[in-house]
Every structure is written in structure tokens, then in C-alpha cells.
Amino acid sequence: MSVNNIINDITLTNGETKRMDCPECGGRKTFTITNNLGSLVWNCYKAGCHISGGKRVHLTADDIRKSLGSVAEETHSVTFDKPEWIVKDDDAIAGFCDFWKLDPKVLGLLYDVKEHRVVFPIMQGNTMVDATGRSLGKRIPKWKRYGKSSLPYVFGHGKTAIVVEDCVSAAIVGTDGFVGVAVLGTSLSDGHKRYVSQFSTAVVALDPDALPKTLQFAKELRGHVANVIVLRLTDDLKYRNKTDLDKLTTLGDTQWKYH
């Protein structure tokens, strides 16, 4: 049976996944199809098989109610009380921002007086639901998570997610059209995948020495996003290597612009 026949014949409720033998390469139980909020996404996880795709499908009223309920439940479950020693102090973080060419006002950056960290707020709408801080000295760990959410740090607006490792890279690539998504760790959590699933395209752009992790992230996201692209870098994106930034102008649903 062809992929098209399988896709046309299968019926999945929202959130349901079915695993089967790949109709293209014959891999045993390597082919998955998922209904993710009305996007039917399929992918083969066998090395060397590049079959993947996606299409919109009809959601039933029950599917929509369940989706809205789970999103609302997840949103309300995230509570965060910002420590009183995290304050707005652009002067204290000026050296860090100048070095990386970041605008603290645009990014809403804060300062941890107690631990001498620049703090990147994690937002849901206009609400701060978590934060991550980067040490400005020799304090360990270099990066600290203040809350308990599994949400990534994000910056930008658009239909294309650029998945990176750290907040600085996310802030640099985030712009109109592209959203920088910092995973802040060595693996993708369910929260990361749920967040990235809202985009039409996800570009995995990790450090050049993290190729195995890059390929793993791409495989995992293909079960949630129809179009997943691996961007091979010559340097970490936060260093603004022109060759790497030029590659962004050819990806996604809109062109990335230098800023």
C-alpha cells in the first residue's frame, strides 16, 4: 500500500498516533502518523529513509473541545512568582548586552541582583511564567532555571521556528517571520514539542559539534511538525557568522532579515 493510500484511509482522533511498517523502505514499525490539532503528520524514523509529510484534516467538535481543555489546563497549571531580587537594571547587564548586541528593552531582560545574572523572561502572552538566568561571572551553573515549567524561551513572531540551544541565539534569530526557540537543555521535552507543533516549519539549528543531537531533534519533531529542516552550521548562531545567517534567508515561509 502506498503512503497516499494509507493517509487517505486512516482515521485518527486528535492526539492519536499510529505506528506501522514503512510503505517506502519496509522498516518494521518505523513509520508513524499523528493527528496533531488537525495536522496529520507522518514520518519514517529509519536512517536513510526520508519519507515525511503533512496535511490538514477535519477536527470533530469533540476533538476541538478536548484540545482547548488541555491547553487551558496546561496554561493554568503554570504558576511563577518572580523572586524579588530579579529586577530591571539595564546598567547591570549592559556589558553582556553590548557584547552580544542585544537590546534589553526589546527583549525585556532583567537582572538577578542576588546571583549576578542576566535574566531572560519566559512569557505566555503578557504573563511571565518562568525565567532563565545566565551568570555574568563565574557562578555555577552558568544557566539557571527559576521556575518549574517545561516551556522553552522564545523570541520573535512568525510561522517558522528556529530551534536553538540557548537564549542568546534565540534572541538573535527571532524576528518578524521567525521565532527563536531555545530548548535550554540536551533533550526535547513534551512541552517543547507541544510548543513547536504550532509552527508550519521547524528549523533545527544547534551548535556544529552537536550533529547527533541535531539529527535526533529533527527526528522527534517530524512527529509534530510537517516541515522539519536541519540547518548545518559553521558556528553557533549567536556569533552571527554571515555564512550561517545567509542560510536562514532561504528557509521557512518568509525571509529572515538581519537585525
Secondary structure, DSSP 8 states (H G I E B T S, - for coil): --HHHHHHH----TT-EEEE--TTT--TT-EEEEEETTEEEEEE-STT---EEEEE----HHHHHHHHHHHHHHHHH------TTEE--TTTTHHHHHHHT--HHHHT-EEETTTTEEEEEEEETTEEEEEEEEESSS-SSSEEE-S-----EEEEEEEEEEEESSHHHHHHH-BEEEEEEE--SSS--HHHHHHHTTSSEEEE---TT-HHHHHHHHHHHTTT-SEEEE---SS-GGG--HHHHHHHTTSSSS-----
